[in-house]
Amino acid sequence: MHKYFMVFLLLCVNIMTAQENVTGTVTDEQNLPVIGASVSWKNTTIGVTTNENGFFSLPFSKENNQLLISYIGYEAVTLEINAPQTIKQKIKPSKTLGEVVVTTKRNSLQKSYVKTANVVTMSSKELLKAACCNLSESFETNPSIDVNFSDAISGSKQIKMLGLTSPYILIAEENIPSVRGASQAYGLSFTPGTWVESIQVTKGAGSVINGYESISGQINTELIKPANDIPFFLNAYGSTDSRFELNTHFNKRISDKWSSSLFLHGNARVAKNDMNHDGFLDNPLGKQINVLNRWQYNNAEKGWVSFINFRYMRDEKQTGQVDFDPDRDKFTKNYWGSEINTDKVDVSSKIGYVFPDMPYQSIGFQNSFNYHKQESYFGLNQYNIQQNSFYSNLIFNSIISNTLNKFSTGLNFTSDDYNEYVNVGSAMDVSRRDNSVGAFFEYTYDNTDNFSLVAGARFDVHNRLGSFFTPRLHMRYNPWEKAVIRASAGRGKRSANIFAENQQLFATSRAFQILNTGGKIYGLDPEIAWNYGLSFMQGFTLFGKTAEVSLDFYRTDFQNQAVVDLYASPQQVLFYNLDGKSYANSLQLEFNYEFIKHLNLRTAYKYYDIQTDYLSGPKERPLQAKHRVFANLAYETHIKEKGQQWKFDFTYNWMGAQRLPNTADNALLRDRLPDYSPSFSVMNAQITRTFSSTFEAYVGGENIGNYKQSKAILGAENPFGPSFDSSIIYAPVFGQMYYAGIRFKIK
């Protein structure tokens, strides 16, 4: 297989571009690629923008020979082009940069009319609209992602896309899968928001390049690049729930090709809070230290770019009853308590080479090693897991005949060694090793006008999932101006890590029972699902101001699923293979409008129909609202001469009734919940004052309406009794929270 693949690569290297296109790269004075530069034939609407490598490809025009290259803050360049060719062009900063900055604005949350997949890009500016202390808290202003608390004990937030929880989303960091396996429960809280440059959210089936596990979507986080970072950044944060954070970035340009950044993050919650007076901490006491060192090498002339990352993190949480003392009460019935301690070490590298004479052709090689160790207990239940993972991905990109037809192909390898110990009434050692090797091919056609498609497929061999084929397809069509129709379909397959992904159930009195024993993953079979999607977006002018409306519909059909059954009895949780149907329908209607300059409204209505055949019959998936309403109102004042500015942001979320797990069999009436939760709303707001281009301060509030779930923990009066359950969370468990912070930069 490897022999034939290498022959294929050698053939691909010799593919030459057809002679009807003008191609090239745009770089700055330091030979760094300029991303998003406009390249067009002068006095026409025929144009493209440069990609992440500064590369562009534009059909040659016999009628026009003036090629215009422009970018915000840089001097425009006009070239005379009389024949198809490949060019390299440097652009210089504009001497009138101040005027350009004042009059130009880029949306902090961007949708594209020309990308094939349904992608929403969140810039770092969008992340600053909220406190955004870590990645799990960065989606509060994004209507495509639903955010809620996972339980009443850990303080962790979970995200959902298309109505499905994060294990069905491929979450990557710079296109290397990151939050998976042992890190599913708390992994999103291990990436500080100030480290993030941008986030790309893709609905539906993702690219085959990044793996076979994506089912409902993909989230890719891009960290700040050392070559583009500023010398120093400081963010200090404090809140009324006694949470304090400090983030600093140090950047050093070693040479014209080498740059390095050091990211330091620390947080702590130091006081006990019990705002709902149930005897349990609303949020855990804890602390985290997080260190990342990034190195970047750029040699645009020779086509090389590379990254090397080293990271260490230690996260400690203590939660449970207010009077719990771990030194005295651990593994006793004096008081109910929990500790969750995690160590993480990551080492990763990315090496890319762009062929100097063929800028449309490149090779990339990614490698990542991850060590994740969690030691934890929840009352008398114990859960320890250590995961050692290695990931490697080789990617080759080129064209077929011309730049209208592109392809990516390659190989990847993944190894996961799980050392997992579970004690829920009885001890279980469920350690295992998973290995997989796969090959992928993805073809892209783009006529640079109104139609594009991405068709991909991969074949993988896995020691537990077997040998399997994964197809994916995305299509885009622009029927008229500022309108785009997209369609997608794809298959995903994954191992359900039922203990790591459902850790909130350890903080209950439920007995764990796995009904199937014939499968290779905890006795269960792998999860398999198809996802289909259709979306439409239209931009228009309303009362002289820009507006946008979009409609998305996605359906996920499971061929098999590891069912987590909370309906059978409040005293147990059952895990078994799906026998029947399980599906998730998601409909989202979004309307965005600029009322006046700098005042923007973002709204969305979401409808979910999610059903699974349980042992007791077909039922709605628990803890999922059928109806949700989202609104975000953002206003910015004009930037003054010294960079002074006010920013105001308000977010509103309304959630309809949610189906609750079965509690009717609990002995005490006070420990029983109705079949459905009440609807409720949550409001967040933030005000930012920018004093200069280097200093700003912000204040904000979460859950300003002070809505609290009336009964967050069942059986709180007797936490070692049969009714104890802290996992049935449909709303905030604590009231209002206010925060303040400052940001300081040295540019």
Secondary structure, DSSP 4 states (H G I P E B T S, - for coil): -HHHHHHHHHHHHT----TTEEEEEEE-TTS-B-TT-EEEETTSS-EEE--TTSEEEEE--SS--EEEEE-TTB--EEEE--S--EEEEE--B-TTHHHHHHH----SEEE-SS-SS-EEEEEHHHHTTS---BGGGTTTT-TTSEEEES-SSS--EEEEETTEEGGGEEEEETTEE-S-GGGTTTGGGGSBGGGEEEEEEEESS--GGG-S--SSEEEEEEEPPGGG--SEEEEEEEETTSEEEEEEEEEEE-SSSEEEEEEEEEEEE-S---TT-SSB-SS-EEEEEEEEEEEEEEETTTTEEEEEEEEEEEEEEEEEBTT--HHHHTTSSSS-EEEEEEEEEEEEEEEEEE-TT-TT-EEEEEEEEEEEEEEEEETTEEEEEEEEEEEEEEEEEEESSSTTEEEEEEEEEEEEEEEEEEESSSEEE--EEEEEEEEEEEEEEE-SSSEEEEEEEEEEEETTTEEEEEEEEEEEE--STTEEEEEEEEEEEE---TTGGGGGGGGBSPEEEE---SSSBTTBPPEEEEEEEEEEEEEEEETTEEEEEEEEEEEEEEEE-EEEEEEEETTEEEEEE--S-EEEEEEEEEEEEEEETTEEEEEEEEEEEEEEEETTEEEEPSS-BSEEEEEEEEEEPPP-TTS-EEEEEEEEEEE--BB----TT-SSGGG---SBPPPEEEEEEEEEEE-SSSEEEEEEEESTT----S-SSBTTTSTTSTT-B-----S-SS--EEEEEEEEEE-
